[in-house]
Amino acid sequence: MQDVGKNKFKRIQIILISITTVIFVILFIWLLSIKPVLKLDTETIMVEVGGEYSKPNVIAKYLGIDISGNVSETGSVDTTKLGEYLVTYKVKKGISEVSKTVKVVVKDEQKPTLTLNGSENIDMCDVNEYEEEGYTALDNYDGDITDKVQIIKEKDKILYKIEDSSSNVSVAVRNFKSCNETEKRSNESEFSITLNGSETLYVPIGTEYIEHGATAYDEFDKNVEVNIS
């Protein structure tokens, strides 16, 4: 009877050990297969060309434990050149690896600087008679693009338009006094004629009349010629 009891106890021990071993193996495999958690605060970063690239905030955890120090980074960003760059962050724990990629876009949204030489308001009626005083166009990325300036002449103004390689557009205007405006100003200006001498003259019979003359003044045209008849 004792041998039977001992054998039964041994069988129970073996079964318990086997169950414990299976549970341990399953638990071990489960722990190895658990993936770490990798979080980024953004997936797309926009950077102005020539600006500074700021890396995203990266947090990695495994079973609630912070393992951000184990995160590796691959890829680079050149902020002096336009384009899209990919930066990948990876973290590995056990047999599991997690990765996430950030897209960095280096863009140019700054308009070119378009400067006109001389005055922007010209006291001239006909734009075609104007002798161009010049202009300059400078861009933060393309450099000097003065030779790409488009000139558009309209009735009373000249438009200067420049577009850089990133489709940023700047426009400058040189305004001219229109012909209609000139006529309007002339018609509305104060006009006066002043006689030299008295308005009433007494000339003895048989003597020659001597014209004393007159002067005329216009607010717009200033002194004008007087016709006497």
Secondary structure, DSSP 8 states (H G I E B T S, - for coil): -HHHHHHHHHHHHHHHHHHHHHHHHHHHHHHHH---EEEES-SEEEEETTS------EEEEETTEE-GGG-EEE----TTS-EEEEEEEEEEETTEEEEEEEEEEEE-----EEEESS-SEE--S-GGG-----EEEEETTTEE-GGG-EEEE-SSEEEEEEE-TT--EEEEEEEE--HHHHHHHHHHS-EEEEESS-SS----TTS------EEEEETTTEEE-----
